[in-house]
Structure formats: C-alpha cells, structure tokens
C-alpha cells in the first residue's frame, strides 16, 4: 500500500502471479496490511486474484517491520504458499528478507523475469518439477542468472516497479476476501517501536508512467549539453532520463536513472542520446515500443 492505495508494483506482480498460478493450476492470493482497508479488494481482485487476506488495525496504518513480519509469517505457516512475491520497494526490501529468514526459505532480490520449469540435480539424482525460475542479472549485469529454490517454501522473490506489465484480467473477476485476526498474529513486543512523526517527500519524477522519454548518457559531455534534453522532452511532452554514467558524472539526479540499478521503463518512445548501450542500461528500457539511438559511435549497442 502507498498512501492508502494499492502500489502499482503490487498490481504488476498480481498480473505476473496470475500467469504463474495458471501454469501451476493453483489459486492466486494477496495479502493487504494496514488501516481503513474497506473496498481495497476492488483494486486487487480484477487482476485475477482469487483470495485477498486483509489484516486491518489502526496500529498498522504505516509500515512497521515487526508486526508486518509476524502477520505474514503466521499466514504463510497456515497457508503454506509455493511462491511469495514482493515489490522491491523500501518496505519490500525490508520485509522480504525478514520473512525469508524466519521461515528459512531464501529469497532472490530484483528479479527481471519469473518463470516455471523443471530442474534436474544430477549429483543428488533428483528431478524437480514446477520450480520458480528466479531470473536476474549478476556480476555487474554481465550474465543472467537463473536461481532456484528446490527444497524450501515459499520460493520468494522481489521485483522492482516497472519490470512486469500491469494488466487487469477481468473487471468482473470474482474473488474471496478473508479477514486476518491481527491479535492472534502479533505480540505486544511487536509494537515496541512506534512512529512519532513522518515526513514524506513526493516523487518529483515519474519515469515509469511517462510515454515519451528522452535519455542522456555520459556522451552528452557536460551538464550544459545534458540540459538540452529537457528542452526536447518539453516539446515532446515527455520526461528526461539518464544512464548511470551520466548520473555519476553529476549530469542528472539518481531519480532519473534508468537501468539495472535505476528505474525500469517501457514507454512508447525512448530516445537515447550519447548512451553506450551497455546491458545494465538496456535491462531498464529494452521493452520500449520504439527506441531511437543518437550516437556518434556507429558500433554502440
């Protein structure tokens, strides 16, 4: 949840989760924790969700590690899910490892693809079916690693916003809502930490929601040259993005970084100016509908 609304990355994972559930021939279920969750299922079930578990309590209005962890772990012990997916947000990056550690299940962070398939362990003489292939770049993006978890459940993975496509399955999809008894899942000690005050800075750049992106790399040469991209983006009604090299050089803020360590986007038009095209950057924009590269190096990927 983000400010009382279902986060987009959660809806993206519901879309992918529906595909995985269809392959496995199982139900897709979701967990919602917070305060004032009335009708929140209307933003979840249309994505093909069969069951929504709601944990509602005024003390859970804002994310707290310990009670959220207790609720999730208690639910997972009862339901025994095969797979658990979390958004790679600040909350997901905190909660995911906590849950996987307590359940001794393991977790793969920042996956770029999720698939179902078999695995043969020739050394142990075992064959596994219907494992989750947790696919992500490794060694600085130079290879793509496929990670599996054959023996422990749930198989857990986090995915960054924008990596998966968000698509409503059926606006009239029928799902079930189950209420979690918060008091049965948490302990008094879970609320030892309380939030006294919160200061939230609104997101200034929304690259994931932009249909036109003008991106610049280190090849722009200087901050002054990079600023020309803002003029072009304004004419086209788009946003300005940057490669990691451009961000490291001080041409742009990190919030505008596209790539493996930045934002993943899929606009209708992506104009790349002075970007070398390394795999780390392409991982964040290769699903764009149209890509136009402006570069004086004809051999740049």
LUMTIKE-857280 format. One record per residue (C-alpha): x, y, z; residue in one letter. Coordinates in steps of 0.25 Angstrom, whole numbers, m for minus. Layout:
<rec x="X" y="Y" z="Z" residu="A"/>
...
This chain:
<rec x="0" y="0" z="0" residu="X"/>
<rec x="5" y="14" z="m3" residu="X"/>
<rec x="m3" y="25" z="4" residu="X"/>
<rec x="m16" y="17" z="5" residu="X"/>
<rec x="m15" y="12" z="m9" residu="X"/>
<rec x="m10" y="m1" z="m15" residu="X"/>
<rec x="4" y="1" z="m21" residu="X"/>
<rec x="6" y="m1" z="m35" residu="X"/>
<rec x="17" y="m11" z="m33" residu="X"/>
<rec x="7" y="m20" z="m26" residu="X"/>
<rec x="m3" y="m19" z="m37" residu="X"/>
<rec x="9" y="m23" z="m47" residu="X"/>
<rec x="12" y="m35" z="m38" residu="X"/>
<rec x="m2" y="m39" z="m38" residu="X"/>
<rec x="m2" y="m39" z="m53" residu="X"/>
<rec x="10" y="m48" z="m53" residu="X"/>
<rec x="5" y="m56" z="m41" residu="X"/>
<rec x="m8" y="m59" z="m49" residu="X"/>
<rec x="1" y="m65" z="m60" residu="X"/>
<rec x="9" y="m73" z="m51" residu="X"/>
<rec x="m3" y="m78" z="m44" residu="X"/>
<rec x="m9" y="m82" z="m57" residu="X"/>
<rec x="3" y="m90" z="m60" residu="X"/>
<rec x="3" y="m97" z="m47" residu="X"/>
<rec x="m12" y="m99" z="m47" residu="X"/>
<rec x="m13" y="m92" z="m33" residu="X"/>
<rec x="m20" y="m80" z="m27" residu="X"/>
<rec x="m14" y="m66" z="m27" residu="X"/>
<rec x="m15" y="m60" z="m13" residu="X"/>
<rec x="m11" y="m46" z="m8" residu="X"/>
<rec x="m8" y="m40" z="6" residu="X"/>
<rec x="m12" y="m26" z="10" residu="X"/>
<rec x="m8" y="m20" z="23" residu="X"/>
<rec x="m12" y="m6" z="28" residu="X"/>
<rec x="m23" y="3" z="33" residu="X"/>
<rec x="m36" y="6" z="27" residu="X"/>
<rec x="m36" y="m5" z="16" residu="X"/>
<rec x="m50" y="m4" z="12" residu="X"/>
<rec x="m52" y="m8" z="m2" residu="X"/>
<rec x="m37" y="m9" z="m5" residu="X"/>
<rec x="m40" y="m22" z="m11" residu="X"/>
<rec x="m46" y="m15" z="m23" residu="X"/>
<rec x="m32" y="m11" z="m27" residu="X"/>
<rec x="m27" y="m25" z="m26" residu="X"/>
<rec x="m37" y="m36" z="m30" residu="X"/>
<rec x="m39" y="m31" z="m44" residu="X"/>
<rec x="m24" y="m35" z="m47" residu="X"/>
<rec x="m29" y="m49" z="m45" residu="X"/>
<rec x="m27" y="m51" z="m30" residu="X"/>
<rec x="m35" y="m62" z="m24" residu="X"/>
<rec x="m33" y="m59" z="m9" residu="X"/>
<rec x="m30" y="m46" z="m2" residu="X"/>
<rec x="m25" y="m47" z="12" residu="X"/>
<rec x="m27" y="m34" z="20" residu="X"/>
<rec x="m21" y="m30" z="33" residu="X"/>
<rec x="m27" y="m17" z="38" residu="X"/>
<rec x="m23" y="m10" z="50" residu="X"/>
<rec x="m21" y="5" z="53" residu="X"/>
<rec x="m7" y="2" z="58" residu="X"/>
<rec x="m3" y="m3" z="45" residu="X"/>
<rec x="m6" y="10" z="37" residu="X"/>
<rec x="9" y="11" z="34" residu="X"/>
<rec x="19" y="1" z="31" residu="X"/>
<rec x="25" y="m5" z="44" residu="X"/>
<rec x="35" y="m17" z="42" residu="X"/>
<rec x="32" y="m26" z="54" residu="X"/>
<rec x="16" y="m26" z="53" residu="X"/>
<rec x="16" y="m27" z="38" residu="X"/>
<rec x="26" y="m39" z="39" residu="X"/>
<rec x="18" y="m46" z="49" residu="X"/>
<rec x="6" y="m45" z="41" residu="X"/>
<rec x="12" y="m50" z="28" residu="X"/>
<rec x="20" y="m62" z="35" residu="X"/>
<rec x="7" y="m66" z="43" residu="X"/>
<rec x="m1" y="m66" z="30" residu="X"/>
<rec x="10" y="m73" z="22" residu="X"/>
<rec x="11" y="m84" z="32" residu="X"/>
<rec x="m4" y="m87" z="31" residu="X"/>
<rec x="m6" y="m85" z="16" residu="X"/>
<rec x="8" y="m91" z="12" residu="X"/>
<rec x="9" y="m84" z="m1" residu="X"/>
<rec x="18" y="m89" z="m12" residu="X"/>
<rec x="22" y="m75" z="m16" residu="X"/>
<rec x="23" y="m61" z="m10" residu="X"/>
<rec x="25" y="m49" z="m18" residu="X"/>
<rec x="28" y="m35" z="m12" residu="X"/>
<rec x="31" y="m22" z="m19" residu="X"/>
<rec x="45" y="m17" z="m17" residu="X"/>
<rec x="41" y="m4" z="m10" residu="X"/>
<rec x="48" y="1" z="2" residu="X"/>
<rec x="37" y="m7" z="10" residu="X"/>
<rec x="38" y="m20" z="2" residu="X"/>
<rec x="53" y="m19" z="3" residu="X"/>
<rec x="52" y="m19" z="18" residu="X"/>
<rec x="40" y="m29" z="20" residu="X"/>
<rec x="45" y="m39" z="9" residu="X"/>
<rec x="58" y="m43" z="16" residu="X"/>
<rec x="51" y="m43" z="30" residu="X"/>
<rec x="41" y="m53" z="25" residu="X"/>
<rec x="50" y="m62" z="17" residu="X"/>
<rec x="60" y="m63" z="29" residu="X"/>
<rec x="49" y="m66" z="39" residu="X"/>
<rec x="43" y="m77" z="30" residu="X"/>
<rec x="57" y="m81" z="25" residu="X"/>
<rec x="52" y="m81" z="11" residu="X"/>
<rec x="63" y="m72" z="4" residu="X"/>
<rec x="60" y="m60" z="m5" residu="X"/>
<rec x="65" y="m55" z="m19" residu="X"/>
<rec x="65" y="m39" z="m20" residu="X"/>
<rec x="62" y="m31" z="m32" residu="X"/>
<rec x="57" y="m41" z="m42" residu="X"/>
<rec x="55" y="m37" z="m56" residu="X"/>
<rec x="47" y="m50" z="m60" residu="X"/>
<rec x="40" y="m61" z="m53" residu="X"/>
<rec x="36" y="m74" z="m60" residu="X"/>
<rec x="32" y="m88" z="m56" residu="X"/>
<rec x="40" y="m100" z="m60" residu="X"/>
<rec x="47" y="m113" z="m56" residu="X"/>
<rec x="61" y="m116" z="m51" residu="X"/>
<rec x="70" y="m128" z="m50" residu="X"/>
<rec x="80" y="m129" z="m39" residu="X"/>
<rec x="89" y="m140" z="m46" residu="X"/>
<rec x="98" y="m140" z="m33" residu="X"/>
<rec x="87" y="m144" z="m24" residu="X"/>
<rec x="79" y="m152" z="m34" residu="X"/>
<rec x="67" y="m143" z="m32" residu="X"/>
<rec x="57" y="m137" z="m42" residu="X"/>
<rec x="48" y="m125" z="m38" residu="X"/>
<rec x="36" y="m120" z="m45" residu="X"/>
<rec x="29" y="m107" z="m45" residu="X"/>
<rec x="40" y="m99" z="m39" residu="X"/>
<rec x="40" y="m84" z="m39" residu="X"/>
<rec x="52" y="m79" z="m48" residu="X"/>
<rec x="56" y="m66" z="m42" residu="X"/>
<rec x="64" y="m59" z="m53" residu="X"/>
<rec x="73" y="m47" z="m50" residu="X"/>
<rec x="85" y="m40" z="m55" residu="X"/>
<rec x="98" y="m44" z="m48" residu="X"/>
<rec x="113" y="m40" z="m48" residu="X"/>
<rec x="110" y="m25" z="m51" residu="X"/>
<rec x="100" y="m29" z="m62" residu="X"/>
<rec x="110" y="m37" z="m70" residu="X"/>
<rec x="102" y="m50" z="m68" residu="X"/>
<rec x="87" y="m54" z="m66" residu="X"/>
<rec x="86" y="m64" z="m54" residu="X"/>
<rec x="75" y="m73" z="m52" residu="X"/>
<rec x="73" y="m76" z="m38" residu="X"/>
<rec x="64" y="m88" z="m32" residu="X"/>
<rec x="60" y="m92" z="m18" residu="X"/>
<rec x="57" y="m107" z="m19" residu="X"/>
<rec x="55" y="m111" z="m5" residu="X"/>
<rec x="49" y="m99" z="3" residu="X"/>
<rec x="36" y="m92" z="3" residu="X"/>
<rec x="31" y="m82" z="m1" residu="X"/>
<rec x="40" y="m78" z="m12" residu="X"/>
<rec x="42" y="m63" z="m10" residu="X"/>
<rec x="46" y="m52" z="m20" residu="X"/>
<rec x="45" y="m37" z="m20" residu="X"/>
<rec x="43" y="m29" z="m33" residu="X"/>
<rec x="45" y="m15" z="m36" residu="X"/>
<rec x="34" y="m5" z="m41" residu="X"/>
<rec x="32" y="m5" z="m56" residu="X"/>
<rec x="39" y="m19" z="m58" residu="X"/>
<rec x="26" y="m26" z="m60" residu="X"/>
<rec x="14" y="m22" z="m68" residu="X"/>
<rec x="1" y="m18" z="m61" residu="X"/>
<rec x="m12" y="m23" z="m67" residu="X"/>
<rec x="m26" y="m25" z="m62" residu="X"/>
<rec x="m30" y="m39" z="m65" residu="X"/>
<rec x="m45" y="m36" z="m63" residu="X"/>
<rec x="m52" y="m25" z="m57" residu="X"/>
<rec x="m63" y="m34" z="m52" residu="X"/>
<rec x="m54" y="m45" z="m47" residu="X"/>
<rec x="m60" y="m52" z="m34" residu="X"/>
<rec x="m50" y="m53" z="m22" residu="X"/>
<rec x="m52" y="m56" z="m8" residu="X"/>
<rec x="m48" y="m47" z="4" residu="X"/>
<rec x="m43" y="m53" z="17" residu="X"/>
<rec x="m40" y="m45" z="30" residu="X"/>
<rec x="m27" y="m48" z="38" residu="X"/>
<rec x="m29" y="m47" z="53" residu="X"/>
<rec x="m17" y="m37" z="56" residu="X"/>
<rec x="m17" y="m40" z="71" residu="X"/>
<rec x="m15" y="m55" z="68" residu="X"/>
<rec x="m3" y="m52" z="59" residu="X"/>
<rec x="5" y="m41" z="66" residu="X"/>
<rec x="11" y="m40" z="80" residu="X"/>
<rec x="11" y="m28" z="89" residu="X"/>
<rec x="26" y="m27" z="87" residu="X"/>
<rec x="24" y="m25" z="72" residu="X"/>
<rec x="19" y="m11" z="75" residu="X"/>
<rec x="31" y="m7" z="84" residu="X"/>
<rec x="35" y="3" z="73" residu="X"/>
<rec x="25" y="14" z="69" residu="X"/>
<rec x="25" y="25" z="58" residu="X"/>
<rec x="25" y="38" z="65" residu="X"/>
<rec x="25" y="47" z="52" residu="X"/>
<rec x="26" y="45" z="37" residu="X"/>
<rec x="32" y="54" z="26" residu="X"/>
<rec x="29" y="49" z="12" residu="X"/>
<rec x="35" y="56" z="0" residu="X"/>
<rec x="26" y="54" z="m12" residu="X"/>
<rec x="32" y="47" z="m24" residu="X"/>
<rec x="37" y="58" z="m34" residu="X"/>
<rec x="40" y="49" z="m46" residu="X"/>
<rec x="30" y="39" z="m51" residu="X"/>
<rec x="38" y="32" z="m62" residu="X"/>
<rec x="30" y="19" z="m61" residu="X"/>
<rec x="18" y="26" z="m64" residu="X"/>
<rec x="23" y="34" z="m76" residu="X"/>
<rec x="20" y="30" z="m90" residu="X"/>
<rec x="32" y="38" z="m96" residu="X"/>
<rec x="46" y="38" z="m90" residu="X"/>
<rec x="58" y="46" z="m95" residu="X"/>
<rec x="70" y="39" z="m88" residu="X"/>
<rec x="84" y="44" z="m88" residu="X"/>
<rec x="98" y="37" z="m85" residu="X"/>
<rec x="112" y="41" z="m82" residu="X"/>
<rec x="113" y="44" z="m97" residu="X"/>
<rec x="106" y="57" z="m95" residu="X"/>
<rec x="119" y="63" z="m90" residu="X"/>
<rec x="114" y="73" z="m80" residu="X"/>
<rec x="103" y="77" z="m71" residu="X"/>
<rec x="100" y="89" z="m80" residu="X"/>
<rec x="99" y="79" z="m92" residu="X"/>
<rec x="90" y="70" z="m84" residu="X"/>
<rec x="81" y="81" z="m81" residu="X"/>
<rec x="77" y="82" z="m96" residu="X"/>
<rec x="70" y="69" z="m94" residu="X"/>
<rec x="60" y="76" z="m85" residu="X"/>
<rec x="56" y="85" z="m96" residu="X"/>
<rec x="54" y="73" z="m105" residu="X"/>
<rec x="46" y="66" z="m95" residu="X"/>
<rec x="37" y="78" z="m92" residu="X"/>
<rec x="34" y="79" z="m107" residu="X"/>
<rec x="30" y="64" z="m108" residu="X"/>
<rec x="22" y="64" z="m95" residu="X"/>
<rec x="32" y="54" z="m88" residu="X"/>
<rec x="42" y="52" z="m77" residu="X"/>
<rec x="57" y="53" z="m76" residu="X"/>
<rec x="65" y="40" z="m72" residu="X"/>
<rec x="79" y="37" z="m71" residu="X"/>
<rec x="89" y="26" z="m71" residu="X"/>
<rec x="97" y="22" z="m58" residu="X"/>
<rec x="110" y="28" z="m64" residu="X"/>
<rec x="102" y="42" z="m66" residu="X"/>
<rec x="97" y="41" z="m52" residu="X"/>
<rec x="111" y="38" z="m46" residu="X"/>
<rec x="116" y="50" z="m54" residu="X"/>
<rec x="106" y="59" z="m48" residu="X"/>
<rec x="98" y="62" z="m61" residu="X"/>
<rec x="85" y="57" z="m54" residu="X"/>
<rec x="79" y="53" z="m41" residu="X"/>
<rec x="78" y="38" z="m37" residu="X"/>
<rec x="63" y="39" z="m38" residu="X"/>
<rec x="65" y="40" z="m53" residu="X"/>
<rec x="74" y="27" z="m55" residu="X"/>
<rec x="69" y="16" z="m64" residu="X"/>
<rec x="75" y="2" z="m63" residu="X"/>
<rec x="78" y="m9" z="m54" residu="X"/>
<rec x="81" y="0" z="m42" residu="X"/>
<rec x="71" y="10" z="m46" residu="X"/>
<rec x="57" y="10" z="m52" residu="X"/>
<rec x="51" y="1" z="m62" residu="X"/>
<rec x="42" y="7" z="m72" residu="X"/>
<rec x="34" y="3" z="m85" residu="X"/>
<rec x="30" y="16" z="m92" residu="X"/>
<rec x="24" y="17" z="m106" residu="X"/>
<rec x="36" y="25" z="m110" residu="X"/>
<rec x="50" y="24" z="m104" residu="X"/>
<rec x="61" y="34" z="m109" residu="X"/>
<rec x="75" y="30" z="m105" residu="X"/>
<rec x="85" y="41" z="m107" residu="X"/>
<rec x="100" y="38" z="m104" residu="X"/>
<rec x="97" y="25" z="m97" residu="X"/>
<rec x="107" y="14" z="m100" residu="X"/>
<rec x="96" y="3" z="m99" residu="X"/>
<rec x="102" y="m6" z="m88" residu="X"/>
<rec x="94" y="m17" z="m83" residu="X"/>
<rec x="92" y="m11" z="m70" residu="X"/>
<rec x="85" y="1" z="m76" residu="X"/>
<rec x="77" y="m8" z="m87" residu="X"/>
<rec x="71" y="m16" z="m75" residu="X"/>
<rec x="63" y="m4" z="m71" residu="X"/>
<rec x="58" y="0" z="m85" residu="X"/>
<rec x="58" y="m11" z="m95" residu="X"/>
<rec x="43" y="m13" z="m95" residu="X"/>
<rec x="40" y="1" z="m100" residu="X"/>
<rec x="31" y="1" z="m112" residu="X"/>
<rec x="41" y="9" z="m121" residu="X"/>
<rec x="56" y="12" z="m118" residu="X"/>
<rec x="63" y="23" z="m125" residu="X"/>
<rec x="78" y="24" z="m122" residu="X"/>
<rec x="86" y="37" z="m125" residu="X"/>
<rec x="101" y="34" z="m124" residu="X"/>
<rec x="114" y="37" z="m132" residu="X"/>
<rec x="119" y="23" z="m129" residu="X"/>
<rec x="112" y="14" z="m140" residu="X"/>
<rec x="116" y="1" z="m133" residu="X"/>
<rec x="110" y="5" z="m119" residu="X"/>
<rec x="100" y="m6" z="m115" residu="X"/>
